[in-house]
Amino acid sequence: MTDSPSPQHGDTLLLRNAHLLDLEAGTWREGDLLCVDGRIAPDADAPGDAEVLDVRGGFVLPGLIDAHVHVTAFTAALGSLASTPPSYVTAQAARIMGGMLDRGFTTVRDMAGADFGLARAQREGLVRGPRLAFGGKALSQTGGHGDSRDAGSWHHDEHPCCADHGRVADGVDAVRVAARDELRKGAHHIKVMASGGVASPTDRIDSTQYSPAELRAAVEEAEAANRYVAAHAYTARAVNRALEAGVRSIEHGNLIDDRSVELLTEHDAFLVPTLVTYWALKTEGREFGLSDDSWRKVDDVLGAGLGALERAARGGARIAYGSDLLGGMHRHQNEEFRIRSEVQKPLDVIRSATSVAAELLGMSGEIGTLAAGARADLLVLDGDPLADIAALADPARHQVAVVQGGRQVK
């Protein structure tokens, strides 16, 4: 991934009187932090013309990373995106991305919908928002989670191959072509729909989708391009099939079992729970376009999420932060911190949104750390999130500043 808008040569920012988080040790260090040309600089005297931000004992963390977002999803009625003017979708995405940056997320991984154009616009400063790792359109079988046709649509051509957030590809050869096409368009990862989902109209949550051969075809194409595959999957049956096929990250995973956790660790894969979205969909989903049929499916996964998170954490799986919010529910992005803290220590939740997410994105040492040489993406809080996770869960009350690429952006 390329960086956010590049600072001009000589740009410096000095944060004074800070508590700096050592993620590995889980402790705070009092001191100053110098950012030069968009990177965290080794301890050194700041030049006289440096911009100084006195945080007065504030708590400084790496900029947050959300590993499961949909920046184009301005509505929960995802099927409607295919008939929405792209210019309007882009305007909505710019608004959504700006809100994410304001909540402290300086990098996000889009899991279907965003493309090279949005990533380039952010990189060049045309759109204010997080650095964007995108996967293009998710790959789905006919009748899968990425097929937005309802049961009354019987003509295959009523669903174009590349509509809204997904594209339909059936069979090994078609999956290879679709994966190669998304990679051609610059995708940082390939997403496949390996089970049923909430927002899709014709499948069941407990279905498995794509054959093992089709899943392996997507993995082979991604690995050939030095990329990886992420799989939407809920049940243990779907999760385990995807992991055995070589998928690198499991999205959601609410209904995993002990074997799922074993496979996650054996394959050095990641789990990306998205617990906040089920709470939001149940309480507000219909207000933002979720159909009644999809709303009723939320109960199938709502209650199991915390148990799956606890199971994965106990088993030593690598767990990254994700939100997966849609429509007006994006504003709840930070609530995931509070939900996860019910079963995880605050430090582990913070790591999921910093160092672990950076590893998933292949950017360890670049983001998600305060180490010298890393990109100067920073979040300043007025309270200690290790003592009270509300410092992260309530950004409007506790954020002092957001820094991206060495520049104060909020």
Buried (B, 14 or more C-beta within 10 A) or exposed (E): BEBBBBBEEEBBBBBBEBBBBEBEEBEBEEEBBBBBBBBBBEEEEBEEEBBEBEBEEBBBBBBBBBBBBBBBBBBBBBBEBBEBEEEEBBEBBBBBBBBBBBBBBBBBBBBBBBBBBBBBBBBEEEBBBBBBBBBBBBBBBBBBBBBBBEEEBEEEEEBEBBBBBBBBBBEBEBBBBBBBBBBEEBBBBBBBBBBBBBBBBBBEBEBBBBBEEBBBBBBBBBEEBEBBBBBBBBBBBBBBBBBBBBBBBBBBBBBBBEEBBBBBBEBEBBBBBBBBBBBBBBEBBBEBBBBEBBBEBBEBBBEBBBEBBBBBBEBEBBBBBBBBBBBBBBBBBBBBBBBBBEBBBBBBBBBBBBBBBBBBBBBBEBBBBBBEEBBBBBBBBBBBBBEBBBBBBBBEEBBBBBBBBBBBBB
